[in-house]
Amino acid sequence: MLGGCVPKDHPAWVTDRACETKPLRYNRVRELCKTGRSGMDSRKRVFVAVVGYAAFVASATQVFVSQGYQQLATETISSRIVENTAFFMAYFLVATALLPRGIKRVPLGLALIAAGTIVVSQGVFYLHNHGILTIPFGIMTGLHVGTGASFAVLFAFWAGVAYLFDRRSFQFCILAGSLMASFAVIFISAFQSAEAVLVTKCLFLVLSAGFSVKLAMPAKNSSGEKERDNVRLLSGIKGLFVPIICAGALGFAYQYSWTVAGLDALASMFFAIGEAFAVSVVLLAASMPGVRSFSVAWVFRLLCPIACLLIVLQAFVAGVLQVLCMGIVSAAFNLCLILLMPLCASIAKRKGFSASGLYAAAAGVVNIFPTLGYVVGLLPRDYTGVGMYVLVFAVFAVLLVAARLHDGSAYDSDIVLGSGQEGDDGGGAPSTLLSRDYFAALVSEEYGLTSREEEVLRMVLLGRDAPSISEELCISANTVKTHIKRIYRKVDIHSRQELADMVEDFENSAHQGLLG
């Protein structure tokens, strides 16, 4: 109960005509904390988010596979390269456009439009591949661009949904949703007909859209984009340098092995098995006693040389060994994609970015590398022998050395497992990774704070003083103090202690709502 921490003699308590005592000041925030914007119980919201995210991932996996593994009988290799490049570049560009937007800034209506665009485009692709429609190459490329852009919007939406929950629920949404999607994709892979695959992947998109409506998470339209300091932006993205290199190398090797081995029919099944294995590894690590945190950058630096070795190894193996190598690369690639999620959330929290936009941009960059692996796999075998592997290995080795020489310690992030506390370089770390960001968003929407005031409030909740906030936002200390005064006036509080009581009240209510 959110009002449980407010004493009876607190000025927030007043007496109404019926002589009943009610904490009026915190009533609205309490109501939002307990039920969420859709009026659902917190546990139901978590369940809906998990199933909706799983449905989206299942559909996305099928579409990604179909983009790369349609028969080439009616299409040239050059057209396939252009279409795949257009798909992933559109994904990357739209995701980058979402980067400056704050938390929960992806509107539900836009997500539904994106889902509808994907369904329509997949139907057109099906008709074209079966000769029912003849679509010019330029229009097909445009459809691939629209599909990639739509997936970027949907991925940002679902990442934003998970971002709204506290630390444990965020892990649960991503991990359980991915695991559920893995089994769903394995089930889809049992169908042999293209019609069945088309129906099932569109069905999953419709389910995802349905759960989006059920969540009914409206976005708050800001009047203007937040000002972003370029130096601060670059310093935050540097923390993703090593992970993107590692995930890209693994994605390249994985996609190349699919193409060369000719296991098109088993491609999605191998991806799903790798996803399930990677999720199991993360869940096992999170449940181990005594494990509280690990360095994400260290994990990626460990996986990167393994990826380079596997790229070279696949040039000398075939048959069962190649399939085994493909499975290892699949699990490692999925592990990288999963670890990118909490890493982006951590960087977004510390730097004030959008977690959904940051992750969508990172995933967009990573997905360019599988496209390159697909392109190399389609080249004549004379150009993809040992020499090509050695060349690719040398390129990634150079990138690995550059990443290792880079001062990654300044941008490293520790992912906290179990019941451990998330550290913060600004002091006053919250008990959960995301609850205070959610609190700031709730207060901002309820009391009509501006985007700048919400940003200042978020930093105040992290224990920052006026000078440090002014340095972070590149504004004067007097301007910061003015924003703080306006926040206090709008929320009707008079000191940081009252604000701290309000936050503690919120966190207690959130935990009780999830556990009780």
N, C-alpha and C positions, 0 to 999 in steps of 0.2 A: 504494500500500500504506500503510495507516494507521500501521503501526509503523515506517515508514521514517525518521521524524524522531527516534526514541528511541535515544540512544547505548547502546552495549553496557554501559557502566558505570552506566547509569541504574538506580535502585532498583526500577523496574518489571520489570526482567529477573530471572528466577529460573531455577534449574535443576531439572528434574523427574527422576524416577528413571531415565529413559532418557538422562540427561545431554544433553538437547536444550534449547536456550535458547528461551523463549517469552515474549512480553510479555503476561502474564496480565491486568494491570490494564486494558488497552485492548482486550482480545480481543472482548468483547461489543459495544462501541460500533463496533469495526472491522467486525464481522460485519453489524451493522445498516446501516452506511454503504454497504457494498459491495452488498448484496443487497436492502435495503429489507425491510419487514415481510412482504411476500408471498413472499420468497425469490427474486424475479426480479432479473435483472441491471438496472443503472440505465438502460441504453439501452432495454431492453424496457419498463421502467416508463414512460419518456418516450413511447414509441410507443403504448402502451396508453392513456395519459392523453390524448394527442392525438386518437386515433380515438374514444375514448369521449366526449370533450368535443364533438367534431365531430358525433357522432351525436345528442347531447343538443341542441345548438344547432339542428340541422336539424329535429328534431321540435318544438322549442320555437317555431321560426319558423312552422311550419305551424299549430300550435295558436293562436298569437297572431293569425295571419291569419284562421283560421276563426272565432275569437271575434268579430272585427269585421266579417266579410264574409259571413255567412250571409244567405240571402234573407229579406226582411222580409214575405213573403206571409202567413206564419202568425203573425207576431209584431209587436207594436206598437213604435213607436220608443221609447216610454217604457220598455218592458220591456228592450229592447236596451241602453238607457243604464244602467239599474239593474244588469243582468248584467255589463256591462263594468266598471262602477265597482266592483262587488263583487269581480270577478276581480282587478283591480289593487290594490284596497285590501287584500285578503287577502294578496296577494304582499308588499305593503309592511309590513303588520303582522307577518307571520311573519318576514320578513327582519330587522325591527327587534328581534324577540325573540331572534334569533340574534346580534345585535351584541355583547352582553357576553361571549359564549362565546369561549374561546380558540382557538388554532390547532388544526386537525383535531379539532374537537369535534362535527362532524356525523357521527353514527354511520352506518355502511354500511347497517344494517338499516332505519333511518329513511329513507334515500335510496331503498331498494328499495320500501318501502311507498308512498312518494310517487310513484314511477314506476308502480306498480300502480294507484294512485288515478287518475292521469291517463289510463291506458289504459281503465279502466272508465268514467270520466266521458265520454271521447270516444265510446265505443261507445253510451252512453246518449244523447248529443247527436245522434249519427247516426240512431238509431231515432226520436227525437223529431222531427227535422227532416224525416223522410220519412213522418211520419204513422203509423208502426208503433206507437209508444207515445204516450200523451197524459200529459204530466207537468205537474203544477200549477206555477204561476209561482214559488211559494216554494221548492219543491224544486229547480227549475232554478237559482234564485239560489244556493241552498246548494251545488249542484254546481260552480257557477262559483267560489264561495269556496274550496271544496276544491281545485279545479284550480289557482287562483292560489297558495294556500298550498303545494301540492305542488311547483310550479315554483320557489318561493322556496327550499325545502329542497334540491331537486336542484341549483339554481344555486349555492347555498352549498357543497354537497358538491364539485362540480367545481372551483369556484374554490379550495377548500381543497386539492384534489389538486394543482393547479398551484402553489399557494403553497408546497408542501413542497419543490419543486425549487429549484435555485440560480437566479441571475439570468438566465443565458442560456437555461436550460431552461424557465423560467417564460414568457419571451417566446415561445419556440418553441411551447409547449403552446397558449397563447392564440391566437397569430397563425396558426399552421399549422392548428389545429383550426377556427378561424373560416373560413379559406379553404376547407378541405375541406367544411365545412358549406355554404358558398355554392354550390359546384358541386352538392352533393347536393340543395339546395332547387331549383336551376334544373332538375335532372333531374325532381324531383317535379312541378314546375309543368307539365311536358309532359303529365301525365295529366289527362284531362278529367273522368273519372267521379269522383263523390264516394267511391265504394267504394275505388278505387285510392288516392286521397289518404289515406283513413282507414287502409288497410292499411300504406301506406308510413310514415306518421308514427308509427303504433304500432310498426312494425318498428324504426324508429330508437330509440324508447324502450327496446325490448327489448334492442337492441344496447348501448345506454348502460348498462342495468342489468347486462348480461353482462360488460362491461368493468369495471364497478364491482366485481363479484364477483372478477374476475381480479386486480384491484389488491389487494382484500382489505385495506383500510386500516382496522383497528379503531380506534375512538375511545376515548380514555381518559376515563372518566366521573369528573369531579371531584366531590368531596363537597359542595362549595358554590360558589356563584358568587363570582368575584373582586370585591372592593370597587372601585368606580369613583368617582372624584372628579368631580362634575358640571362643575366648571370645566374640568378637563382633557378631559372628554368633549366639551364644547362647542367648545373650542379646536381639537380635531381635526376635528370636523365642519365647522367654518367653512372649512376648506381645500377643501371640496366645494361651497361656495355658488355660485361662478361657473360651474364645470362643469355643475352640475345645471340652472342657469338656461339655459345655452346649449343643452345637450342637450334640455331640455324644449321650448324654442322651436323647435328643428329638428324634434323629434318631432311637435309640434303641426302645423307646416306640412306635414310629410310625410304624416301621416295624413289631414289635411284634403284635400290634393290627391288622394289615392287615392279618397276618398269622393266628392268633387265630380266628378272626371273619369270616374268609373264604370268604372275599370280593375280591377275586382275580380279577374278571372281572372289578370291580370298582376302583382298586388300582391306576391306572394311572390317572383316572378322579379326585380322591380325591387329589392326589399329585398336579395336575394342578390347582384345585380350591384353594388349600392352597398356591400355588405359586402366583396366581393372587391376592389373598387377601393380602399376604405379600408385594407384589409389590405396591398395593394400599396404604397400611399403610405407606410405605417409601415415596411414592409420596406425600401423604397427609402431612406427617411431613415436607417434603422439601418445600411445598408451604405455610405453616403456617407463617403468619407475625410475626416478632419479634424473630423467632427461627433462631439462627445462628450456633449453634454447640451443640453436645451432646457427652458424654463420652461413647465410645463403650463398654469398659470393664464394666461400670456401667450397661448398658443394659443387657449384658450377665450374670452378677452376679444376676440381677433381674430375668432373665428367668430360670436360673439353678434350683432354688428351686421349681419353677412352674413345670419344667420337672419332678423332683423327685416326686412331689405330684401326677402328672398325671399317672406316672408309677404305683404307689400304687393304685390309684383310679380305674384303669381299671380292677383290680382284683375283684371289687365288683359291677360292672355295666354290663349291657348287652343291646342288642337291640339298640333303638334310642339313649340312653345315651352314649353307647359305640361309636356309629358312630359320635355323637357330640364331644365326647372327641377326637376321631381320627381326626376330622376336626381342632380342636384347636391345637393339637400337630402338624398337618401338616403345618398350617400357621406359627406356632412358629419355626418349623424346617426350613422352607424355608426362614423365616426372618433372622435366624442365618446365613444361607448360603449366603444370599444377603449381609448382613453386613460384612461378612468375606472379600468380594471383596475390598471395599474401605479401610478396615483396613489393608489388605495385601499391598495395593498400598501405604498407608501411611508409613508403616514400611519399605517397600522396598525403598521408596524415602529417608528416613532418614538414613538407614543403608547401602544403596548401593547394595541391592539384586535385583534379578529379580522378578518383581511383578507377572508375569505369573507363574514362577516356584514356588514361595512361596505359591500362592493361590492353584496351582495344588497339592502341597504337603499337604497343610492343608485340602483340600477337600478329598484327598486320605485317610488321617488319619480318618476324620469324617466318611467316608463311611465304615470303618471297623465296626463301632458300629451298623449300620443297619443290617449288616451280622450277628452279634452276636444276635440281636433281632430276626432275622429269624431262627437262629439255636435253640434258646430257645423256640420259638413258635412251632417248629416241635417236641420237646421232648414230651413224654407222659404226659398227664394232671396231673398225680400224682406228677410230678416234677415241675410243673409250677403253683402251687396253690399260696395261700397267702404267704407261706413261701418263695417261690422264689421271689415274689415281695418285701417282706421285706428285703431279702438278697441284691437284686439289689439296693433298696432304700438306704440301709446302705452303700453300696460301693460308690454310687454317693454322698451321704451325706459326707462321709470322703473326697472324692475328692473335694467337694465344700468347705469344711472347709480348706483344704490345699490351694486351690486357693485363698480363702479369706485372709488367713494368709500371703500368698505370697505378697511381696511388689509390687503390681501391679501398683501403682501410678508412679513408675519410668519408666514403659513401656506402660502406658496408651496412647491412641490416641484419639484426638477429631476429629470427622467427621464434616466438615463444610457444612452447607446447604445453599441454596439460593445463594446470592451474597456475603456471608461472605468471610473472608480471611482465608487461611489455615495457622495456626501457625507453627513455626519451631523452634526447640531448638538451631539451629545454627545461628539465626539472618538472616536478609536479606531475609525474606520469599517471595517467588514469588507470583504473583497475582493469579496464578492458581496452581493446585496441580502438574501437570505433564508437563506443557509447557516447562520449562527450561531443564528438562531431555530430552525431545524431541529435543530441540534446540542443546543440547550437542551431541546427537546422529547424528543429521544432519551435524553439523560442523565436527564431527569426521569422518563421512563417506566421506564428500566432500573434506576435506583437508588431509586425510590419517593419522589421529591421531592413536597412539597405544592405546590398551585397558587401560593401566595405565594412559596415557595422558587424555583419555576421562574421567576417574574416577577423576583425579585431576581437570579437567575443570568443572565437575559437582559440585565439592565442592567449587571451586572458585565462581561459579555462586550463591551459597548459602551464600556467604559472608565470607567464612572461610579464615583465614590467614594461612601462611606457617606452624607455629608451631602446630596449631590444625589439619591441614591436615596430617602432619607428624605423629602425635600421632594416628590419626584415621587409617592411612594406614600402620603404623608400619615401616616407612622409615624415613630417616634423613631429617631435614629441608633443607639442601643444595640440596638433591635430589629433593625435592619438587620444590625449586626455579629453578633448572635446567629444570624440566618438564614444568614449567610455561613459561620459556624463549623459549623453543622449540615450545610450543603452540602458543605463540605470533608470532614467526618467521614464522610458517607454515600458520597461519591465516592472517599474514601481518597486525598486529596491534602492538601498542607500549605501551599501558597502560590499566589499568582496566576500566578507563573511556570510552575508545573506545569500550571495550568489553561490558560495560553496555549499551552504545548507541546501539550496535548491538542487544543485547537482547531485549531492549525496542522496537526497530524497529520490531523485530520478533513477539513479543507479540501483538503489535498493528495490525500487518498484520493478525495474526491468528484469533483474535477476529473479525476483519472486514470481513474476509473470511467466518466465521461461521454465523455471524449475517446479513451480507449484501448479 
